[in-house]
Amino acid sequence: MSRQAALTAAEMQDLNLRFAEAQPQELLAWALERFRPRIALSSSFGAEDVALIDMLWRIDPSAAVFTLDTLRLHTETYAVIDEVRERYGNPVQVYCPDLQAVDQMARERGYNCFYKSVEDRKLCCGIRKVEPLERALAGLDAWISGLRRDQAATRSDVLKIEVDDVHGGIIKLNPLADWTSEQVWDYIRANQVPYNRLHDRGFPSIGCAPCTRPVRPDEDPRAGRWWWELDREQTECGIHVGYDLTAVAALGKSGSNQ
């Protein structure tokens, strides 16, 4: 469902100029003041996201954070969620997929159907990630992501502040858009931020356990995501790109967040 953007195009242009060379904390502080309480950070608990959680906590310990539990995450991911909750006292709102849709997909196509075809992989991502994200964003005017421009070719033109047409015109904030991986890790080490230990084992990008592998030093950071697919330009799960949920809707009604 479309909604009226909370910022005009002229305002966003001015704000992107204002924050072009600003530190992420400056944009976060402004965003919390502008959109509170209808703003939240979407965290998959990768390096960028835990750095943002730490930044938010230092600005406002009550800032909202949510995550999408696909029910197929790595044990190490669940471990860092617990570490973050303990360290920051943040409850972290968890959204799970509709279990009826998961069950029907598994019965009709198999638990590991995502290996069979791009269509089946996108269906699985739609059920486990995209539809829960739609629920998580409902009622918000803005959301925060850990996108960086150098993560992938599909993210090279990411702005720090943009209208998210993929999700009905909500404002999307990318405070780390101009940061490098080295800057992220410098921040994590300097502030002793809890992080996913899979990063120490060659996982620069972490998603669901069956769909993520470590990468070699000479590989693209997202080469470990859906590595069996031939089209490497499509290494997005649907959270940050347009997605057709028609097939998802056909498998079951949307459930409540768990």
C-alpha positions as CSV (number, residue, x, y, z in Angstrom):
1,M,0.0,0.0,0.0
2,S,1.4,3.4,-1.0
3,R,1.6,6.2,1.6
4,Q,2.5,9.8,1.5
5,A,6.2,10.3,2.0
6,A,7.2,12.0,5.2
7,L,9.7,14.2,3.4
8,T,9.3,16.0,0.1
9,A,11.8,15.5,-2.8
10,A,13.2,18.9,-2.1
11,E,13.7,18.2,1.6
12,M,15.5,14.9,0.8
13,Q,17.8,16.6,-1.7
14,D,18.7,19.2,0.9
15,L,19.2,16.6,3.6
16,N,21.4,14.4,1.5
17,L,23.6,17.4,0.8
18,R,23.6,18.3,4.5
19,F,24.6,14.8,5.6
20,A,26.8,13.9,2.6
21,E,30.0,14.0,4.6
22,A,28.4,13.7,8.1
23,Q,29.1,10.9,10.5
24,P,26.4,8.2,10.8
25,Q,25.6,9.3,14.3
26,E,24.6,12.7,13.1
27,L,22.1,11.3,10.7
28,L,20.8,8.9,13.3
29,A,20.3,11.6,15.9
30,W,18.5,13.8,13.3
31,A,16.3,10.8,12.2
32,L,15.3,9.8,15.7
33,E,14.3,13.4,16.5
34,R,12.4,13.7,13.2
35,F,10.6,10.4,13.1
36,R,10.4,9.1,16.7
37,P,8.5,6.9,17.6
38,R,7.6,5.8,14.1
39,I,11.2,4.7,13.2
40,A,13.1,1.5,13.7
41,L,16.4,-0.2,12.6
42,S,16.1,-3.4,10.6
43,S,18.9,-5.7,11.8
44,S,20.1,-9.0,10.4
45,F,22.9,-8.8,12.9
46,G,25.7,-8.5,10.4
47,A,28.7,-6.2,11.1
48,E,27.0,-3.1,9.8
49,D,23.8,-3.7,11.8
50,V,25.5,-4.3,15.2
51,A,27.6,-1.1,14.6
52,L,24.3,0.8,14.1
53,I,22.7,-0.8,17.1
54,D,25.7,0.5,19.2
55,M,25.4,4.0,17.7
56,L,21.7,4.1,18.3
57,W,22.1,2.9,21.9
58,R,24.6,5.7,22.6
59,I,22.1,8.3,21.2
60,D,18.9,6.8,22.6
61,P,18.9,3.4,24.4
62,S,15.1,3.1,23.7
63,A,15.5,3.3,19.9
64,A,13.5,0.5,18.3
65,V,15.3,-2.4,16.6
66,F,13.6,-5.3,14.8
67,T,14.9,-8.5,13.1
68,L,13.4,-11.1,10.8
69,D,13.8,-14.6,12.1
70,T,13.4,-16.8,9.0
71,L,13.6,-19.9,11.3
72,R,16.7,-21.0,9.3
73,L,19.3,-18.7,10.7
74,H,22.8,-19.8,11.8
75,T,23.2,-20.7,15.5
76,E,25.9,-18.0,15.6
77,T,23.3,-15.4,14.5
78,Y,21.0,-16.4,17.4
79,A,23.9,-16.2,19.7
80,V,24.7,-12.6,18.8
81,I,21.1,-11.6,19.1
82,D,21.3,-12.8,22.7
83,E,24.6,-11.0,23.2
84,V,23.1,-7.7,21.9
85,R,20.0,-8.1,24.1
86,E,22.2,-8.6,27.2
87,R,24.7,-5.8,26.3
88,Y,22.2,-3.1,25.4
89,G,19.1,-4.1,27.2
90,N,17.2,-3.8,23.9
91,P,14.3,-6.2,23.6
92,V,14.7,-6.5,19.7
93,Q,11.3,-7.0,18.1
94,V,11.3,-10.4,16.3
95,Y,9.1,-11.0,13.2
96,C,8.7,-14.6,12.0
97,P,7.2,-16.0,8.8
98,D,3.6,-17.2,8.5
99,L,3.9,-20.8,9.6
100,Q,0.9,-21.9,7.4
101,A,2.7,-20.5,4.4
102,V,6.0,-22.2,5.4
103,D,4.2,-25.5,6.0
104,Q,2.4,-25.4,2.6
105,M,5.6,-24.4,0.8
106,A,7.5,-27.3,2.4
107,R,4.8,-29.8,1.6
108,E,4.4,-28.7,-2.0
109,R,8.0,-27.9,-3.0
110,G,10.2,-29.3,-0.3
111,Y,12.1,-27.8,2.7
112,N,15.1,-27.0,0.5
113,C,13.2,-26.0,-2.6
114,F,15.4,-22.9,-3.0
115,Y,18.1,-25.0,-4.5
116,K,15.8,-26.1,-7.3
117,S,15.1,-22.9,-9.1
118,V,15.3,-19.1,-8.8
119,E,11.5,-19.0,-8.7
120,D,11.5,-21.3,-5.6
121,R,14.3,-19.4,-3.9
122,K,12.4,-16.1,-4.4
123,L,9.3,-17.8,-3.0
124,C,11.1,-18.9,0.1
125,C,12.7,-15.4,0.6
126,G,9.3,-13.9,0.1
127,I,7.7,-16.0,2.8
128,R,10.5,-15.9,5.3
129,K,11.8,-12.3,4.8
130,V,9.7,-10.0,2.6
131,E,6.3,-10.6,4.0
132,P,7.4,-10.4,7.7
133,L,9.2,-7.2,6.7
134,E,6.0,-5.7,5.4
135,R,4.5,-6.4,8.8
136,A,7.5,-4.9,10.6
137,L,7.3,-1.7,8.5
138,A,3.5,-1.2,8.9
139,G,2.9,1.9,11.0
140,L,6.4,3.3,10.6
141,D,7.3,6.5,8.8
142,A,11.0,5.6,8.4
143,W,13.4,2.7,8.7
144,I,17.1,2.4,9.1
145,S,19.3,-0.1,7.2
146,G,23.0,-1.0,7.1
147,L,23.4,-0.8,3.3
148,R,26.8,0.4,2.0
149,R,27.5,1.4,-1.5
150,D,30.6,-0.8,-1.9
151,Q,28.7,-4.0,-0.8
152,A,27.4,-4.9,-4.3
153,A,26.8,-3.4,-7.7
154,T,23.1,-3.3,-6.9
155,R,23.9,-0.9,-4.0
156,S,26.4,1.5,-5.6
157,D,23.9,4.4,-5.9
158,V,22.4,4.1,-2.4
159,L,21.6,7.5,-0.9
160,K,21.7,8.2,2.8
161,I,18.1,9.4,2.8
162,E,15.7,8.1,0.2
163,V,12.0,7.3,-0.5
164,D,11.6,3.5,-0.4
165,D,9.2,2.9,-3.2
166,V,9.6,-0.8,-2.7
167,H,7.7,-0.5,0.6
168,G,5.0,2.0,-0.2
169,G,6.9,5.3,0.0
170,I,8.3,5.0,3.5
171,I,11.5,6.9,4.2
172,K,14.7,4.8,4.2
173,L,17.9,5.8,6.0
174,N,21.3,4.4,5.1
175,P,23.7,6.0,7.6
176,L,26.6,3.8,6.6
177,A,26.1,4.3,2.8
178,D,29.6,5.9,2.3
179,W,31.5,3.8,4.8
180,T,33.9,1.0,3.9
181,S,34.0,-2.4,5.5
182,E,37.3,-1.3,7.2
183,Q,35.5,1.6,8.9
184,V,32.7,-0.6,10.1
185,W,35.2,-3.0,11.7
186,D,37.3,-0.2,13.2
187,Y,34.1,1.0,14.9
188,I,33.2,-2.5,16.2
189,R,36.7,-3.1,17.6
190,A,37.0,0.4,19.1
191,N,33.7,0.0,20.9
192,Q,33.9,-3.7,21.7
193,V,30.6,-4.3,19.9
194,P,29.2,-7.9,20.0
195,Y,29.4,-9.4,16.5
196,N,28.5,-12.5,14.6
197,R,31.4,-14.9,14.9
198,L,30.8,-16.2,11.4
199,H,32.6,-13.1,10.3
200,D,35.8,-14.6,11.7
201,R,35.3,-17.7,9.5
202,G,35.1,-15.9,6.2
203,F,31.4,-14.9,6.1
204,P,31.3,-11.2,5.1
205,S,27.6,-11.4,4.3
206,I,25.3,-13.6,6.4
207,G,21.8,-14.8,5.7
208,C,20.0,-18.1,6.2
209,A,22.3,-21.1,7.0
210,P,21.5,-23.1,3.8
211,C,21.9,-20.1,1.6
212,T,25.2,-18.6,2.9
213,R,28.8,-19.9,2.6
214,P,32.2,-18.4,3.4
215,V,34.0,-16.6,0.6
216,R,37.6,-16.5,-0.5
217,P,39.7,-13.3,-0.1
218,D,39.6,-12.7,-3.8
219,E,35.8,-13.1,-4.1
220,D,33.0,-10.5,-4.0
221,P,31.7,-10.1,-0.4
222,R,28.3,-11.3,-1.5
223,A,29.6,-14.3,-3.5
224,G,28.5,-16.5,-0.6
225,R,24.9,-15.7,-1.0
226,W,22.9,-18.1,-3.2
227,W,26.2,-19.1,-4.8
228,W,24.6,-21.9,-6.9
229,E,22.6,-19.4,-9.0
230,L,24.2,-18.4,-12.3
231,D,22.9,-14.8,-12.4
232,R,25.1,-13.0,-9.9
233,E,23.4,-9.7,-10.5
234,Q,20.4,-11.0,-8.6
235,T,22.0,-11.5,-5.2
236,E,19.2,-9.8,-3.3
237,C,16.5,-11.5,-1.2
238,G,13.8,-8.9,-1.8
239,I,14.2,-6.7,1.3
240,H,15.8,-3.9,-0.7
241,V,14.4,-4.5,-4.2
242,G,11.0,-4.8,-5.7
243,Y,9.2,-8.1,-4.9
244,D,6.0,-9.7,-6.1
245,L,4.2,-11.3,-3.1
246,T,1.4,-12.8,-5.1
247,A,2.7,-16.3,-4.8
248,V,3.4,-15.8,-1.1
249,A,-0.2,-14.7,-0.5
250,A,-1.5,-17.8,-2.2
251,L,0.2,-20.0,0.3
252,G,-1.4,-18.7,3.4
253,K,-2.8,-15.7,5.2
254,S,-0.3,-13.4,6.9
255,G,0.4,-14.4,10.4
256,S,1.0,-12.2,13.5
257,N,4.6,-11.4,14.5
258,Q,5.9,-14.0,16.9
